[in-house]
């Protein structure tokens, strides 16, 4: 069976998704555990930037992220 090589685009999408996963964890932590609104807002801002980066990475596949964002 032939090994499939992960393209740079695929790798970038995976990296950004992992970044968003970690940011979601930090947002949840500051929402439920610390009540630190400033930190939560900062992580939400970073998440918005990561989502924009994801949109850019997915554009090669003609996928628009904004259509998938629920909150």
C-alpha positions as CSV (number, residue, x, y, z in Angstrom):
1,X,0.0,0.0,0.0
2,X,1.3,3.4,-0.9
3,X,2.0,5.9,1.9
4,X,0.1,9.1,1.6
5,X,2.2,12.2,2.2
6,X,0.6,15.0,4.2
7,X,0.8,18.2,2.2
8,X,1.8,21.5,3.7
9,X,-1.8,22.7,3.4
10,X,-3.1,19.6,5.3
11,X,-0.5,20.1,8.0
12,X,-1.3,23.8,8.3
13,X,-5.1,23.0,8.8
14,X,-4.2,20.4,11.4
15,X,-1.9,22.8,13.3
16,X,-4.6,25.6,13.3
17,X,-7.3,23.1,14.5
18,X,-5.1,22.0,17.4
19,X,-4.4,25.7,18.2
20,X,-8.2,26.3,18.3
21,X,-8.7,23.3,20.4
22,X,-6.2,24.6,23.0
23,X,-7.8,28.1,22.9
24,X,-11.2,26.6,23.5
25,X,-9.9,24.8,26.6
26,X,-8.5,28.1,27.9
27,X,-11.7,29.9,27.2
28,X,-13.7,27.2,29.0
29,X,-11.2,27.3,31.9
30,X,-11.5,31.1,32.3
31,X,-15.3,31.0,31.9
32,X,-16.0,28.2,34.4
33,X,-13.1,28.2,36.9
34,X,-11.5,31.6,37.2
35,X,-14.3,34.0,36.1
36,X,-11.5,36.1,34.6
37,X,-13.3,38.0,31.8
38,X,-10.2,39.8,30.6
39,X,-8.3,36.6,30.1
40,X,-11.3,34.9,28.5
41,X,-11.7,37.8,26.1
42,X,-8.0,37.7,25.1
43,X,-8.3,34.0,24.3
44,X,-11.5,34.6,22.3
45,X,-9.6,37.3,20.3
46,X,-6.8,34.8,19.7
47,X,-9.4,32.3,18.6
48,X,-10.9,34.7,16.1
49,X,-7.4,35.2,14.6
50,X,-6.9,31.5,14.5
51,X,-10.2,31.0,12.7
52,X,-9.2,33.6,10.2
53,X,-6.0,31.7,9.7
54,X,-8.0,28.5,9.3
55,X,-10.1,30.2,6.6
56,X,-7.0,31.1,4.7
57,X,-5.6,27.6,5.0
58,X,-8.9,26.0,3.9
59,X,-9.3,28.4,0.9
60,X,-7.2,26.0,-1.2
61,X,-10.0,23.5,-0.8
62,X,-12.7,26.2,-1.5
63,X,-14.2,26.0,2.0
64,X,-15.4,29.0,3.7
65,X,-15.1,28.8,7.5
66,X,-17.5,31.7,8.4
67,X,-20.4,29.6,7.2
68,X,-19.5,26.9,9.8
69,X,-19.1,29.2,12.9
70,X,-22.0,28.8,15.3
71,X,-20.7,31.0,18.1
